[in-house]
Amino acid sequence: MKFHVLTLFPEMIGGAVDHSILKRAADSGLIEINAINIRDYSADKHKSVDDYPYGGGAGMVMQAQPVYDSWESIVSEGKKIKTIYLTPQGQTLTQDKVKELSEEEELILLCGHYEGIDERVLEEIVDEEISVGDYVLTGGELPAVMIIDAVSRLIPGVLHNDTSAGTESFENGLLEYPQYTRPETWHEKTVPKILLSGDHKKVDEWREEQSIERTKNKRPDLYDEYIKSGIQ
């Protein structure tokens, strides 16, 4: 899968994805990350990309032209690539949305800065707006990396154990069960005996019970949706 990131700070993207699982996935050709500097497409001799907002107000607004030209450099051959604008005004990112995005062959992630981007270019190029939560960040780079990370994990071969993605939080509407590793006793706390029993059926049953109980206690909103869904 190929991710194109339109940004004023491509080094933020490179620094975040050049490690661990994402780096291995890129090195093996499972994903490709193309960070494009919007400033390179400025028509201004000073490489300016922002200006004062019409109507007044605090801050600056990113101009339409460099954003559009950087986007057009990717789709200039007439390709249709889903373009996502990272903004607090967008739909909140969920695991279901991540799954949907993982079915794309390419994605364009547009990172805003300052007070936002000229609305006219957003109307022309953006297919979808996504938020990573009800709070405001200084730019869209961190949300873009979050999407790259979350989506990449669902691409076959990216995780060493492809089954692990199917047992984590938000699968089947539940939070993940508690995990334990060696030593068996730590700070006088012992691993639940069922996990040492070797009875895989009972272990699976225990894990499901723990997922349900954990969701009920920590995320009652998710628990209510789980009960309504009738999955159990």
C-alpha positions as CSV (number, residue, x, y, z in Angstrom):
1,M,0.0,0.0,0.0
2,K,1.2,3.5,-0.8
3,F,0.7,6.5,1.5
4,H,1.2,10.0,0.1
5,V,1.4,12.7,2.8
6,L,1.0,16.3,1.8
7,T,2.8,18.3,4.5
8,L,4.9,21.4,5.4
9,F,7.1,19.2,7.6
10,P,8.0,15.9,5.7
11,E,10.8,15.2,8.2
12,M,8.1,14.7,10.9
13,I,6.6,11.9,8.8
14,G,10.0,10.3,8.0
15,G,11.1,10.4,11.6
16,A,8.0,8.7,12.9
17,V,7.8,5.8,10.4
18,D,11.5,5.0,10.1
19,H,11.5,2.6,13.0
20,S,10.2,-0.8,14.1
21,I,7.3,-2.5,12.4
22,L,6.7,0.3,9.9
23,K,10.3,0.4,8.8
24,R,10.4,-3.3,8.3
25,A,7.2,-3.1,6.3
26,A,8.6,-0.4,4.1
27,D,12.0,-2.2,3.6
28,S,10.1,-5.3,2.5
29,G,7.9,-3.4,0.1
30,L,4.6,-4.0,1.9
31,I,4.1,-0.3,2.3
32,E,5.5,2.9,0.7
33,I,5.4,6.3,2.3
34,N,5.8,9.3,0.1
35,A,6.1,12.6,2.1
36,I,5.6,15.6,-0.2
37,N,6.6,19.1,0.9
38,I,3.8,21.5,0.0
39,R,6.2,24.4,0.2
40,D,8.0,23.0,-2.8
41,Y,4.9,23.9,-4.9
42,S,4.7,27.5,-3.8
43,A,4.6,30.0,-6.6
44,D,6.1,32.6,-4.3
45,K,9.8,33.3,-4.6
46,H,10.0,33.2,-0.8
47,K,8.2,29.8,-0.8
48,S,5.3,31.2,1.2
49,V,2.3,29.0,1.6
50,D,0.1,31.0,3.9
51,D,-1.6,34.4,4.1
52,Y,-4.0,36.4,6.3
53,P,-7.6,35.3,6.4
54,Y,-10.2,37.3,4.6
55,G,-12.6,38.8,7.1
56,G,-9.9,39.2,9.7
57,G,-9.1,37.0,12.6
58,A,-6.1,35.5,14.3
59,G,-3.4,33.4,12.6
60,M,-2.7,32.5,9.0
61,V,-4.4,30.3,6.4
62,M,-2.7,27.9,4.0
63,Q,-3.2,29.0,0.4
64,A,-5.1,26.9,-2.1
65,Q,-2.5,27.0,-4.9
66,P,0.4,25.1,-3.3
67,V,-1.9,22.6,-1.7
68,Y,-3.6,21.9,-5.0
69,D,-0.4,21.7,-7.0
70,S,1.2,19.3,-4.6
71,W,-1.9,17.1,-4.7
72,E,-2.0,17.3,-8.5
73,S,1.6,16.1,-8.7
74,I,0.3,12.7,-7.4
75,V,-2.9,12.5,-9.4
76,S,-1.7,14.2,-12.6
77,E,-2.1,11.1,-14.7
78,G,-5.8,11.0,-14.0
79,K,-5.6,8.5,-11.1
80,K,-8.3,8.5,-8.6
81,I,-6.8,8.3,-5.1
82,K,-8.8,8.8,-1.9
83,T,-7.8,12.1,-0.4
84,I,-8.2,12.5,3.4
85,Y,-7.9,15.8,5.2
86,L,-6.8,15.5,8.9
87,T,-8.9,17.9,10.8
88,P,-10.7,18.1,14.2
89,Q,-13.9,18.7,12.2
90,G,-13.8,15.3,10.6
91,Q,-15.3,11.9,11.4
92,T,-13.6,10.4,14.4
93,L,-11.2,7.6,13.5
94,T,-12.3,4.1,14.5
95,Q,-11.1,0.6,13.9
96,D,-13.9,0.1,11.4
97,K,-12.7,3.1,9.4
98,V,-9.1,1.8,9.6
99,K,-10.3,-1.5,8.1
100,E,-12.1,0.4,5.3
101,L,-9.0,2.4,4.5
102,S,-6.8,-0.7,4.5
103,E,-8.7,-1.9,1.4
104,E,-7.4,1.1,-0.6
105,E,-4.3,0.7,-2.8
106,E,-3.2,4.3,-2.2
107,L,-4.1,7.1,0.1
108,I,-3.4,10.8,0.1
109,L,-3.2,12.3,3.6
110,L,-3.4,16.1,3.7
111,C,-1.9,17.8,6.8
112,G,-3.1,21.3,7.6
113,H,-1.4,23.9,9.7
114,Y,-1.9,27.4,11.2
115,E,-5.7,28.2,11.2
116,G,-6.4,25.7,8.4
117,I,-6.5,25.5,4.6
118,D,-8.4,27.7,2.1
119,E,-11.9,26.1,1.9
120,R,-11.9,26.2,-1.9
121,V,-9.2,23.7,-2.4
122,L,-10.7,21.4,0.3
123,E,-13.9,21.4,-1.7
124,E,-12.1,20.5,-4.8
125,I,-9.7,17.7,-3.7
126,V,-10.8,16.2,-0.4
127,D,-12.9,13.0,-0.4
128,E,-13.1,12.6,3.4
129,E,-12.2,14.4,6.6
130,I,-10.9,12.4,9.6
131,S,-10.3,13.5,13.2
132,V,-8.3,11.5,15.7
133,G,-10.2,13.0,18.6
134,D,-12.0,16.0,20.0
135,Y,-8.9,18.1,20.6
136,V,-6.7,20.4,18.5
137,L,-3.1,19.7,17.5
138,T,-0.6,22.1,15.8
139,G,-0.8,20.2,12.6
140,G,-2.0,17.1,10.8
141,E,1.3,15.2,10.8
142,L,0.7,13.2,13.9
143,P,-2.8,12.1,12.9
144,A,-1.4,11.2,9.5
145,V,1.2,8.9,11.1
146,M,-1.5,7.4,13.3
147,I,-3.5,6.5,10.2
148,I,-0.4,5.1,8.5
149,D,0.4,3.0,11.6
150,A,-3.1,1.7,12.2
151,V,-3.8,0.9,8.5
152,S,-0.4,-0.7,7.9
153,R,-1.0,-3.2,10.7
154,L,-3.9,-4.7,8.8
155,I,-1.9,-5.3,5.6
156,P,-1.0,-9.0,5.4
157,G,2.6,-9.6,6.2
158,V,3.3,-6.4,8.2
159,L,2.8,-8.0,11.5
160,H,5.0,-11.1,12.2
161,N,1.8,-12.8,13.6
162,D,-1.1,-11.8,11.3
163,T,-3.6,-13.3,13.7
164,S,-2.7,-10.8,16.5
165,A,-4.6,-8.0,14.8
166,G,-7.8,-10.0,15.0
167,T,-7.6,-10.3,18.8
168,E,-6.9,-6.8,19.8
169,S,-9.1,-4.0,21.2
170,F,-12.2,-3.0,19.2
171,E,-12.4,-6.3,17.4
172,N,-15.9,-7.6,17.9
173,G,-16.6,-4.3,19.7
174,L,-14.6,-5.3,22.8
175,L,-11.4,-4.2,24.5
176,E,-8.6,-6.7,24.5
177,Y,-8.2,-9.1,27.5
178,P,-5.3,-8.7,29.9
179,Q,-1.9,-10.1,28.9
180,Y,0.9,-11.7,31.0
181,T,4.4,-13.0,30.5
182,R,7.3,-14.3,32.5
183,P,8.0,-14.5,35.4
184,E,5.0,-16.3,36.8
185,T,5.2,-14.3,40.0
186,W,6.1,-10.6,40.1
187,H,5.7,-8.3,43.2
188,E,3.8,-11.1,44.8
189,K,1.3,-11.1,42.0
190,T,0.8,-14.3,40.1
191,V,-0.4,-15.1,36.6
192,P,-4.0,-16.4,36.5
193,K,-3.8,-20.2,36.8
194,I,-6.1,-20.7,33.8
195,L,-3.3,-19.4,31.5
196,L,-0.9,-22.0,32.8
197,S,-3.4,-24.9,32.4
198,G,-2.6,-25.7,28.8
199,D,-6.4,-26.0,28.1
200,H,-6.8,-23.8,25.1
201,K,-10.6,-23.9,25.1
202,K,-10.8,-22.7,28.7
203,V,-8.1,-20.1,28.0
204,D,-10.2,-18.8,25.1
205,E,-13.3,-18.7,27.3
206,W,-11.5,-16.9,30.1
207,R,-10.1,-14.3,27.6
208,E,-13.6,-13.6,26.2
209,E,-15.0,-13.2,29.7
210,Q,-12.2,-10.8,30.6
211,S,-12.7,-8.8,27.4
212,I,-16.4,-8.4,28.1
213,E,-15.8,-7.4,31.8
214,R,-13.0,-5.0,30.9
215,T,-15.1,-3.3,28.2
216,K,-18.0,-3.0,30.7
217,N,-15.8,-1.4,33.3
218,K,-13.5,0.8,31.2
219,R,-15.7,1.6,28.2
220,P,-19.4,1.3,29.1
221,D,-20.2,3.1,25.8
222,L,-18.6,0.3,23.8
223,Y,-20.2,-2.3,26.1
224,D,-23.7,-0.9,25.5
225,E,-23.1,-1.1,21.7
226,Y,-21.8,-4.6,22.1
227,I,-24.9,-5.7,23.9
228,K,-27.1,-4.0,21.3
229,S,-25.2,-5.7,18.5
230,G,-26.2,-9.2,19.7
231,I,-22.6,-10.5,18.8
232,Q,-22.4,-12.3,22.2
